[in-house]
Amino acid sequence: MELRDPFSSATHLLAAVWAAYATLVLVRLAPRHPGRRASAVVYGLSMVLLYAASGLYHAVPADADAVRHLQTLDRSAIFVLIAGTNTPVIAALLRGRQRRWCLGVMWGVAAVGVAALWLLPRAPYWATVSLYVAMGWLGGLPVVAYYRAVGWRAMNWVLLGGVLYTGGAACDLFGWPELSPPPVRVGPHEVFHVFVVAASAAFFVFVARHAIGHERR
């Protein structure tokens, strides 16, 4: 079968394999606490879902019956990934009501976003991308609490991840740059895919090194 978008499909299918391995690493690093381990599994599986769905969607031919549903699944998985990425950070670094509130908001927004994609399939793409970016930066609202827990040096990984996600989304939204023509096209959307993988790696480093095993004082 000829892949519809070989570059995007290959990068994200490979990233799905990496995400599965990363999930096992996080579970191993998590302390013997059911909440921490559960948050690690949620985060890891959200990465696997996103990259597997994206890799499959970009692999199928444009005229395939399943392409529209795979596209919606791909876009839905982005909301799940954003909430999933924030889950172990919130679980480890926040406490009490603030932790419950932040988890509720992130997963509530994700649920609304997923529902909107399936119920309003003709929504403008720019609106969906803008909501991704807004939701991502919404996760940074407890930044002061995170700083107090782990310090600014550790928070540089979060900033790097946020900048990479936002930069990739901007490339996709504004249609720049065009690096390589077909048959293996590398354009704005493919650049977006690379940025997403790089951002995932940055957040993984933060979660693995500074969040999942954090000892509360």
C-alpha positions, -999 to 999 in steps of 0.1 A, spaced: 0 0 0 13 34 -9 13 57 21 -6 90 17 19 110 38 49 87 43 70 112 63 42 121 88 32 84 91 67 71 97 77 97 122 46 92 143 45 54 141 81 53 153 72 78 180 44 54 191 70 27 196 91 51 216 60 62 237 53 26 246 88 22 259 86 56 277 55 44 295 73 14 309 102 36 320 78 60 338 60 32 356 93 19 367 105 53 379 72 60 398 73 55 435 52 27 450 21 49 451 -10 39 431 -18 75 422 16 82 408 18 50 388 -17 56 375 -8 91 363 23 77 346 2 51 327 -24 78 317 4 100 304 22 72 286 -10 58 270 -20 93 258 13 95 239 8 60 224 -28 68 214 -18 101 197 11 87 178 -6 55 168 -37 73 156 -17 99 137 6 73 121 -24 53 109 -44 83 97 -15 96 76 -8 62 62 -42 54 47 -51 65 11 -72 97 8 -101 78 -7 -103 51 20 -136 48 38 -119 51 72 -99 82 65 -125 107 79 -129 88 111 -92 83 115 -87 121 110 -112 128 138 -95 102 160 -61 118 153 -73 153 162 -92 140 193 -60 123 205 -43 157 207 -67 168 233 -61 136 252 -24 140 249 -25 176 263 -45 165 293 -25 133 297 8 152 297 -4 174 325 -18 146 346 15 133 362 27 168 367 -4 179 385 -6 146 405 30 149 417 35 186 422 1 200 434 -19 192 465 -55 190 477 -81 211 461 -57 227 436 -47 193 423 -84 182 420 -94 214 403 -66 214 378 -71 178 368 -109 184 365 -103 215 343 -78 198 320 -98 167 314 -130 187 312 -116 208 284 -103 177 267 -137 161 269 -154 192 254 -128 194 227 -132 157 217 -170 160 217 -169 191 196 -147 173 170 -172 144 166 -203 165 169 -191 195 148 -169 178 122 -169 209 99 -154 232 125 -126 254 111 -92 238 114 -77 271 127 -102 271 156 -92 235 165 -55 244 164 -61 275 185 -79 255 211 -50 231 213 -26 259 219 -48 276 245 -54 243 263 -17 236 264 -8 269 279 -38 266 303 -18 237 318 9 263 328 -13 283 351 0 266 383 36 276 372 43 292 406 35 261 424 56 240 400 85 264 405 83 261 443 83 223 440 111 218 415 128 251 407 132 271 375 160 250 360 137 220 358 109 242 345 130 250 314 120 216 300 83 226 303 90 260 286 109 242 259 80 218 253 55 246 252 75 266 227 80 236 205 43 227 205 33 263 198 59 267 171 48 236 154 12 246 155 21 280 141 39 264 111 9 242 105 -16 270 108 3 295 86 15 270 60 53 275 64 79 262 56 80 240 24 112 220 27 108 191 3 83 184 -26 65 151 -32 67 121 -33 81 125 2 68 159 9 82 178 40 60 209 44 44 227 73 23 198 85 54 175 85 74 201 103 45 203 129 49 165 134 86 168 141 80 196 166 53 176 183 77 146 188 105 170 201 80 186 225 69 152 237 106 143 244 111 176 264 80 169 285 90 133 290 124 145 304 106 168 328 82 142 340 108 115 343 135 136 361 115 161 381 78 151 385 70 115 387 93 107 416 90 141 433 90 139 471 67 163 488 81 184 516 
